[in-house]
Amino acid sequence: MDASDKSTANYGTAVILCGVFGVIGLHHFYLRNYLHGFVDLGLFVLFIVLLMEGRPGFAYMVLLADALHTIVVFYRLITEQARDGDGRLVKLK
């Protein structure tokens, strides 16, 4: 792998953002994966709206789907398999 295949995004920052703010999708915006970021953010907003409307069953199902997606992305990040918006791998070194 040459240097052009490695993302310019900082690996540690991406992992921390995913671990702390994963269900909101901040790590996707940091990695310039905007579509994924808006989907994560939309799911989180939908969770809040459903919770406020008194539909906790549906709300927690949406949150569970978002959390499972975050777990998969977090795993891909820590195993250096995740790609940024330009298709380059997010790697430690």
Backbone as CSV, one residue per row, in Angstrom:
resi,resn,N_x,N_y,N_z,CA_x,CA_y,CA_z,C_x,C_y,C_z
1,MET,0.844,-1.176,0.000,0.000,0.000,0.000,0.883,1.230,0.000
2,ASP,0.664,2.127,-0.959,1.437,3.352,-0.970,0.694,4.446,-0.207
3,ALA,1.332,5.588,-0.045,0.780,6.672,0.766,-0.515,7.240,0.197
4,SER,-0.729,7.122,-1.105,-1.941,7.684,-1.701,-3.186,6.862,-1.363
5,ASP,-3.011,5.629,-0.892,-4.146,4.788,-0.515,-4.582,5.010,0.929
6,LYS,-3.796,5.778,1.700,-4.100,6.026,3.102,-4.856,7.344,3.239
7,SER,-5.885,7.330,4.057,-6.697,8.518,4.284,-5.897,9.604,4.986
8,THR,-6.253,10.844,4.717,-5.626,11.966,5.417,-6.275,12.199,6.778
9,ALA,-7.406,11.549,7.023,-8.088,11.683,8.310,-7.280,10.965,9.389
10,ASN,-7.280,11.538,10.577,-6.552,10.959,11.692,-7.304,9.747,12.234
11,TYR,-6.610,8.629,12.319,-7.196,7.370,12.778,-7.758,7.507,14.198
12,GLY,-6.970,8.051,15.092,-7.390,8.185,16.492,-8.625,9.050,16.645
13,THR,-8.675,10.144,15.912,-9.837,11.027,15.977,-11.087,10.317,15.485
14,ALA,-10.960,9.575,14.389,-12.109,8.848,13.844,-12.618,7.801,14.833
15,VAL,-11.706,7.069,15.472,-12.093,6.031,16.435,-12.768,6.663,17.651
16,ILE,-12.210,7.755,18.158,-12.803,8.416,19.333,-14.178,8.976,19.003
17,LEU,-14.310,9.637,17.848,-15.622,10.170,17.462,-16.655,9.065,17.324
18,CYS,-16.252,7.941,16.760,-17.174,6.819,16.602,-17.545,6.228,17.961
19,GLY,-16.572,6.097,18.842,-16.841,5.517,20.154,-17.706,6.392,21.045
20,VAL,-17.534,7.708,20.954,-18.259,8.618,21.837,-19.576,9.099,21.221
21,PHE,-19.527,9.476,19.949,-20.705,10.046,19.285,-21.196,9.175,18.134
22,GLY,-21.013,7.878,18.243,-21.306,6.966,17.143,-22.728,7.001,16.637
23,VAL,-23.710,6.990,17.534,-25.096,6.944,17.079,-25.537,8.249,16.436
24,ILE,-24.814,9.328,16.682,-25.138,10.613,16.047,-24.499,10.688,14.663
25,GLY,-23.386,9.989,14.469,-22.757,9.924,13.154,-21.665,10.939,12.897
26,LEU,-21.125,11.562,13.947,-20.080,12.578,13.747,-18.852,12.027,13.041
27,HIS,-18.520,10.776,13.291,-17.348,10.181,12.655,-17.506,10.107,11.146
28,HIS,-18.724,9.904,10.671,-18.959,9.867,9.227,-18.699,11.238,8.598
29,PHE,-19.141,12.296,9.268,-18.884,13.634,8.750,-17.385,13.931,8.755
30,TYR,-16.690,13.498,9.823,-15.244,13.699,9.890,-14.530,12.976,8.744
31,LEU,-15.012,11.789,8.402,-14.396,11.001,7.331,-14.943,11.361,5.948
32,ARG,-15.787,12.360,5.879,-16.384,12.855,4.629,-17.285,11.808,3.970
33,ASN,-17.907,10.954,4.782,-18.941,10.019,4.314,-20.291,10.647,4.670
34,TYR,-20.647,11.691,3.935,-21.787,12.521,4.308,-23.116,11.781,4.276
35,LEU,-23.325,10.911,3.318,-24.590,10.181,3.247,-24.787,9.324,4.499
36,HIS,-23.752,8.608,4.904,-23.831,7.797,6.133,-24.061,8.690,7.345
37,GLY,-23.400,9.837,7.353,-23.563,10.773,8.465,-24.999,11.254,8.591
38,PHE,-25.611,11.620,7.462,-26.995,12.090,7.510,-27.960,10.965,7.877
39,VAL,-27.674,9.745,7.452,-28.530,8.614,7.838,-28.439,8.383,9.342
40,ASP,-27.226,8.363,9.895,-27.061,8.189,11.347,-27.738,9.314,12.114
41,LEU,-27.522,10.540,11.680,-28.129,11.681,12.348,-29.653,11.617,12.244
42,GLY,-30.162,11.227,11.071,-31.605,11.097,10.890,-32.207,10.032,11.789
43,LEU,-31.519,8.906,11.923,-32.008,7.853,12.817,-32.047,8.328,14.267
44,PHE,-31.037,9.090,14.662,-31.006,9.603,16.030,-32.137,10.605,16.260
45,VAL,-32.357,11.488,15.294,-33.452,12.460,15.407,-34.799,11.725,15.430
46,LEU,-34.943,10.702,14.591,-36.173,9.905,14.596,-36.382,9.242,15.952
47,PHE,-35.324,8.747,16.553,-35.407,8.161,17.889,-35.950,9.179,18.884
48,ILE,-35.411,10.388,18.870,-35.852,11.443,19.798,-37.320,11.795,19.555
49,VAL,-37.690,11.957,18.285,-39.077,12.314,17.950,-40.042,11.229,18.406
50,LEU,-39.724,9.976,18.104,-40.602,8.874,18.514,-40.704,8.776,20.034
51,LEU,-39.622,9.031,20.718,-39.625,8.995,22.172,-40.510,10.105,22.734
52,MET,-40.418,11.290,22.146,-41.222,12.422,22.618,-42.704,12.245,22.281
53,GLU,-43.012,11.499,21.223,-44.402,11.245,20.857,-45.027,10.119,21.678
54,GLY,-44.255,9.525,22.550,-44.791,8.467,23.397,-44.823,7.110,22.729
55,ARG,-43.899,6.877,21.806,-43.819,5.574,21.125,-42.462,4.936,21.429
56,PRO,-42.245,4.566,22.671,-40.922,4.070,23.060,-40.522,2.764,22.379
57,GLY,-41.470,1.917,22.057,-41.138,0.654,21.397,-40.454,0.886,20.061
58,PHE,-41.074,1.722,19.224,-40.484,2.045,17.929,-39.190,2.839,18.099
59,ALA,-39.180,3.733,19.077,-38.003,4.573,19.309,-36.781,3.707,19.611
60,TYR,-36.950,2.753,20.496,-35.806,1.919,20.877,-35.402,0.940,19.778
61,MET,-36.344,0.572,18.911,-35.973,-0.251,17.754,-35.091,0.546,16.790
62,VAL,-35.429,1.818,16.590,-34.617,2.684,15.729,-33.241,2.882,16.352
63,LEU,-33.203,3.123,17.663,-31.920,3.299,18.346,-31.079,2.030,18.275
64,LEU,-31.710,0.875,18.390,-30.988,-0.390,18.294,-30.365,-0.571,16.910
65,ALA,-31.122,-0.242,15.867,-30.588,-0.330,14.505,-29.403,0.606,14.337
66,ASP,-29.529,1.817,14.854,-28.434,2.788,14.769,-27.221,2.303,15.564
67,ALA,-27.445,1.741,16.730,-26.344,1.245,17.561,-25.637,0.064,16.902
68,LEU,-26.393,-0.836,16.294,-25.769,-1.972,15.602,-24.905,-1.489,14.430
69,HIS,-25.396,-0.512,13.701,-24.612,0.060,12.605,-23.325,0.686,13.149
70,THR,-23.429,1.373,14.273,-22.256,1.999,14.876,-21.241,0.957,15.322
71,ILE,-21.706,-0.155,15.862,-20.802,-1.227,16.294,-20.040,-1.789,15.098
72,VAL,-20.738,-1.993,13.989,-20.083,-2.511,12.782,-19.042,-1.515,12.272
73,VAL,-19.393,-0.239,12.221,-18.454,0.784,11.749,-17.266,0.886,12.700
74,PHE,-17.522,0.830,14.010,-16.435,0.905,14.990,-15.471,-0.267,14.812
75,TYR,-16.013,-1.457,14.602,-15.173,-2.630,14.361,-14.322,-2.435,13.109
76,ARG,-14.951,-1.945,12.045,-14.211,-1.712,10.802,-13.125,-0.654,10.995
77,LEU,-13.391,0.341,11.830,-12.372,1.363,12.092,-11.187,0.785,12.860
78,ILE,-11.467,0.050,13.930,-10.350,-0.427,14.750,-9.552,-1.526,14.064
79,THR,-10.158,-2.203,13.081,-9.419,-3.214,12.322,-8.861,-2.634,11.015
80,GLU,-8.936,-1.314,10.873,-8.383,-0.571,9.734,-8.974,-1.015,8.396
81,GLN,-10.263,-1.298,8.379,-10.961,-1.673,7.147,-11.882,-0.570,6.645
82,ALA,-12.073,0.491,7.440,-12.992,1.570,7.072,-12.340,2.485,6.033
83,ARG,-13.173,3.064,5.191,-12.691,3.980,4.152,-13.313,5.349,4.343
84,ASP,-12.583,6.372,3.926,-13.104,7.732,4.006,-13.950,8.036,2.774
85,GLY,-14.387,9.270,2.638,-15.234,9.656,1.527,-14.569,9.562,0.170
86,ASP,-13.238,9.520,0.147,-12.488,9.389,-1.100,-12.121,7.938,-1.415
87,GLY,-12.567,7.011,-0.570,-12.288,5.593,-0.802,-10.955,5.124,-0.285
88,ARG,-10.272,5.975,0.490,-8.970,5.589,1.038,-9.137,5.006,2.440
89,LEU,-8.299,4.034,2.776,-8.380,3.363,4.082,-7.952,4.301,5.214
90,VAL,-8.688,4.224,6.309,-8.337,4.971,7.525,-7.432,4.060,8.331
91,LYS,-6.159,4.378,8.365,-5.163,3.502,8.994,-4.409,4.251,10.073
92,LEU,-3.879,3.485,11.023,-3.104,4.049,12.121,-1.802,4.650,11.625
93,LYS,-1.076,3.916,10.790,0.208,4.434,10.287,0.303,4.262,8.819
